[in-house]
């Protein structure tokens, strides 16, 4: 039996290294996804200010997340624009939206 050449040994070593690196990247991606899911479960519908539960309150056609402990109000993506479309519907909403317009 002949011994493989150094080039062949290097090729197999590189292939093995690439497989191990790819496996490591896959494991890291799975771990990151698992961690993301556990963090989401831990923080989902929790007030970012005080940590209490958020409750969904209907405001016209928009569902607003509200904290009954600190009275914080949280909007999802696109909800501020929906409120801005009707600034006269509530005086407080109009005042808040005017405040955001100032630079």
Buried (B, 14 or more C-beta within 10 A) or exposed (E): EEEEEEEEEEEEEEEEEEEEEEEEEEEEEEEEEEEEEEEEEEEEEBBEEEEEEBEEEEBEEBEBBBBEEEEBBBBEEEBBEBBBEBBEEEEEBBEBBEEEEEE
